[in-house]
Amino acid sequence: MHVSLTAKLETMVREKVESGLYNNASEVIREALRLMQQQDEVRRLKLDRLREEIAKGEADLEAGRFVALDDADTLDAYFAAR
């Protein structure tokens, strides 16, 4: 496999190796990919949670469990009462 990096990314990889935290560029790239995989998983979990909450909200709307707040004064009064 061949990977092309920008000059900035090459410098970053080189600096990581020179810091002693990694033995070579491959280790840096593998770690970056592991972190990307973790971020993807966190993003997926957040989206799943958001979809669940949207479904709950839609169910509440369909069941009539909501308060209509038509203007700023009504909104202010609603939150002032809480």
Protein Blocks (a to p, Z undefined) as FASTA:
>chain_A
ZZdddfklmmmmmmmmmnopambfklmmmmmmmmmmmmmmmmmmmmmmmmmmmmmmmmmm
mnopacddfbfklmmmmmmmZZ
